[in-house]
Amino acid sequence: IRKAAQVLDLKRETLRKIMRDVIKLHPYKITTHQLLTEKAMEKRVEFCKVITNMFESEELDEKQIIFTDEAHFWLNGYVNKQNYRFW
């Protein structure tokens, strides 16, 4: 926001209010979670099997789902939770 405000020659707070009130954008704070357990892994595999069957039986249309591959992580496990927000 700081760089965009400079480019647009606006105060940072003015741009933040425009983004929030006019454009309806809100900051998203990333949350961290515990390690994946064996039980959770099994539930995920079961979910994948159910979804795969739904695709194959055409009960579910893949064109109605948005898939993303975006992930934010560091190899050493560090996450700065205080500054980890996206608009």
N, C-alpha and C positions, 0 to 999 in steps of 0.2 A: 504494500500500500504506500509505503514511504516513497519509493522510486516513482510509482505512477503519479502520486501527488506532485512530485517535482516536475515531471514531464508535462502534466496538465496545468501547472502553475496554480495549484489549489492547496489549501491547508490540509494536512493529513486527516484531521478530524472531520473536515467537510467532506472529503472523499469517502471516508468510512461511513458517514451518515447517508450519503448518496447510495453507496453500495448496499447498505442495510435497508433503508426505507424506500428507495425508488426502484432499484434493480432487484431487491428482495434476496440478496446474498447474505449469508451468515457464516462466520468462521466455524470451521469443523476442527475439533480437537481430536487428534489421534489417541486412542487408548491402547495400552499394552495389556497383554494377557499372559496367563501362565502357560507353561509348556504343554504340548499336546499329549494327553494320556493315552494309554492303550485302549481304554473303553471309548474315549472320544474318537480315536482313529477308527475303531470298528463301526461306530455310528456313522461316521463320514462315508466309509466304504459302502455301508448299507444304503445310505442316501443316494450315493452315486449309482448304485445298481437300480434303485427305484426310478431315478430320473432317466437312466439309459433305457429302461423298459418303456417308460412313457414316450420317449422320443421314437423308439422303434415301432410302437403301436400307434404312432401319430396322435396320441392323446395330448401331447404337448408340442407346440410349435416353437422351434428354436429361434425363429425370427421375432418372437415376442420377449426374448430375454436379452439383456445387455450383459455381455461378458467383458471383464476388464482384467488386465494382468498387472496393474499398477501395485507396487509394494514399496514401502520405505523401511529400510533396515540397514544396520551396520553389521559387518562380520564379527566385530568384537562384542556385539550385544548392546552397545550404548544407545540410549534414546534420551534426548533432552526434552522432557515432557512439557516444560514451561513454554518453550518456543515452537512447539510442534502443532501449528494450526494452519489450515488452508482455507482460502476463500473460493 
